[in-house]
Amino acid sequence: MTGFIHIMVPHSQFELVTGRNSLSSYRFGTGTAEHLFCATCGVKSFYQPRSHPDAWSVNAACLDQPPKLAISQFDGQNWEEAQR
């Protein structure tokens, strides 16, 4: 579950049903992204990325039934270029 596979979900289509009180938040760098972790186990199941301010990035590895995905890899060190 710690291997993050990003699924971008618009805020309007996301509902956290349980576990809100178990989340711990962390921001670094510019402080734009909000990284949310389970305070018990440390898994990051979703977070607010700075690259998509109107969506949550959900970790498909944390879903009971993940959708079939076409996975694209990119150089994370130069993610601004990869977004173009």
N, C-alpha and C positions, 0 to 999 in steps of 0.2 A: 504493500500500500504506500510505501514511501517513494516509489518510482512515479513521478508526476507525469501524467498524460493529460494535457490540457484540452478541455471542452469549454468553449466560450458560451456562456448562457446569459442573455440579457437580464438585467435586474427584474424586469417585469415578468419574466418567465421562471423565476427562481423563488422557492419558498423553503426556508429552513424549518422543518417540522419539529425536531427535537434537538437537544444538545447545545443550545445557545449559551447556557450558563457554564458549559465545559470548555468554551473557547478562550484561548489566550491570544492577544494581538501583539504584533511586532512590526515596526516600521524602521527602515534604515535608508541610507543614502538621501534621496530627495524627500522621503517621507510620503510620497504620493501613493505608493502601493501599500496595501494593508494585508499583511500575512497573518492568517488565522490558523492556529494550531490547537489540537486537542490538548488541554492542560494535563491530562492523565497519561496519554501514550505518545504525544508529540507528533502525530500524523497531521499533515496539512491536507485536508480534504477539499478545501476551496479557498480562494483568496481574491482580493481586489487588485488586479494588475494595473500598472500605470499605462500600459499599452492599450487597454480597453476600458476607459473610465465608466462606460455604461453597461458593463457586463462583469459577471463573476467568472473566474477561471476555476472550473470544477475538475477535480482529479478523477479521471475515469477508472483508475485503479482502485478507488474507494467505493465504486458502485457495485451493488449486488448483481446487476445485469447491465454491464457496459454496452453501449452501442457498437456496432462494427464501424471502425474508423479507418480513414486513409491518413496515415501518420507521416508528417513532413518533419525532417530534421534540419536544423540550422545551427550555425555557430553562435552559441549563446554569448560569447564575449562581444560580438558585434550585432546585438539584436536589433538595434535601430535600422541597420542596413537590411536585415532579414525581413523587417516589417514592410519595407518598400517593395 
